[in-house]
Amino acid sequence: MLTRTNTKQLKAVAILLMLAHHLFTFPNRIPYGLSPATSIMISNTELTRCIGVFGKICVSIFMFLGGYGLYASSTTDTDGCHIPKKTLNRHIFSLYSAYWKVFLIFIPISFLFFHNQQQYNTINSGQIFSTLYCPDFIATLIGYKNCYNGEWWFFRTYLFALLEGYLFMEIFKKRKNLYTECMIVILWHLLIAFIFPALSSSATFSGLTQDVWFYNIFTINDYATLFFTGIIFAKYNIFATWNSFFDHMTNIEKFIFSSTALCVCAYTRVFISSTSFDILLVPIFLLAAITIINMFSHLGTVFAYIGKHNTNIWLTHSFYCYYFGPFAKLVYKSKNSIIDYLVLLALSLVTSILLNLFWEYVKICYQHIHTLLLPRTAN
């Protein structure tokens, strides 16, 4: 079973892929005149764009690890059934807490200092903070919309997947049949990936795509099948079975095999299918990635540290590369893909560290004030 440290390391892999995806995949969001120089070509596609397109797999990785972590952190009740250690309410509170800690800092800053930006890219990202519309503010605050940061769409999707994951665990908590659960997840995946999209595109049911419940449960939440897959992998400890394949390999053989697996996953994701095979590609990719990471202790330490900041990096990085004009120009200023990437990573990581320090300080201040006021209240 993956350890807590392994999970942080793999979340680091996912967040690093997310940065690449948002940095290299959307040329219309790059400030005028700052597009990176043409890089190596693969099948008539720039290498950086291939990396960016492959980076979209980060969503599936986060979903898989979310389901895996939900089951791995579960406890056994008196009937021998696994139930989540946290209640659904506590999980939802933790999710919103992380979200609001960024929202309450970045959204006020956005409207105070970036409300009057000149157009600096094709889609005019800088105008998103020009007008404060109360319904949009409230809808974004509760996670219903993502009016001030397009990359926050994942919050609502993950929230729905969490609800479905709890339901999945509840249904199968007294049943333990790997093949039955796998068949149900595969059928659910086929329904969401092929049948529901066809249904929603027909004239009769086209209105359903405008319904938020249908959209999250039956359309965009094809990613939720990865959440269920993560639960299954944790429940039946499938990674341990797969990992036994490496038992008789030397480190060099492990490295070559894992590197080849990563390349095959990347090629499949970029040139063959976008999301259809993620239910298979993601577990293979993660096993290969963690095998390589575990071979280099210092690399593992770095990835574990970055993984600890994955949520803050997800919520803040696109402000720097898309929505805050001066920072977007700074990120892309070098016109060198590697330097651009490192600048964005550094900005996001430092921001996460400062956010954590700020809220820790707020917590300490609150505790001091509470301690000072408590005796007076008692009297």
PERA-V174569 format. One record per backbone hydrogen bond with DSSP energy under -1.0 kcal/mol. CO is the residue of the C=O (numbers start at 1). NH is the residue of the N-H. If there is no record, write none. Layout:
CO,NH
CO,NH
//
This chain:
3,7
4,8
5,9
6,10
7,11
8,12
9,13
10,14
11,15
12,16
13,17
14,18
15,19
16,20
17,21
18,22
19,23
20,24
21,25
26,29
27,30
28,123
31,34
40,47
42,45
45,42
46,50
47,51
48,52
49,53
50,54
51,55
53,56
54,57
55,58
56,59
57,61
58,62
59,63
60,64
61,65
62,66
63,67
64,68
65,69
66,70
67,71
68,72
69,73
71,74
75,83
77,80
81,77
83,75
87,91
88,92
89,93
90,94
91,95
92,96
93,97
94,98
95,99
96,100
97,101
99,103
100,104
102,106
103,107
105,109
106,110
107,111
108,112
109,113
110,114
120,32
121,124
124,127
125,128
127,130
133,137
134,138
135,139
136,140
137,141
138,142
139,144
139,145
149,152
150,153
152,155
153,157
154,158
155,159
156,160
157,161
158,162
159,163
160,164
161,165
162,166
163,167
164,168
165,169
166,170
167,171
168,172
177,181
178,182
179,183
180,184
181,185
182,186
183,187
184,188
185,189
186,190
187,191
188,192
189,193
190,194
190,195
191,196
194,198
195,199
196,200
197,201
205,208
206,209
207,210
208,211
211,215
212,216
213,217
214,218
215,220
220,223
221,224
223,226
224,228
225,229
226,230
227,231
228,232
229,233
230,234
231,235
232,236
233,238
237,241
238,242
239,243
240,244
242,245
243,246
244,247
246,249
250,254
251,255
252,256
253,257
254,258
255,259
256,260
257,261
258,262
259,263
260,264
261,265
262,266
263,267
264,268
265,269
266,270
267,271
268,272
268,273
275,278
277,280
277,281
278,282
280,284
281,285
282,286
283,287
284,288
285,289
286,290
287,291
288,292
289,293
290,294
293,296
296,300
297,301
298,302
299,303
300,304
301,305
302,306
303,307
304,308
306,309
307,310
309,313
310,314
311,315
312,316
313,317
316,319
317,321
318,322
318,323
319,324
324,328
325,329
326,330
327,331
328,332
332,335
335,37
336,340
337,341
338,342
339,343
340,344
341,345
342,346
343,347
344,348
345,349
346,350
347,351
348,352
349,353
350,354
351,355
352,356
353,357
354,358
355,359
356,360
357,361
358,362
359,363
360,364
361,365
362,366
363,367
364,368
365,369
366,370
367,371
368,372
369,373
370,374
373,377
374,378
375,379
//
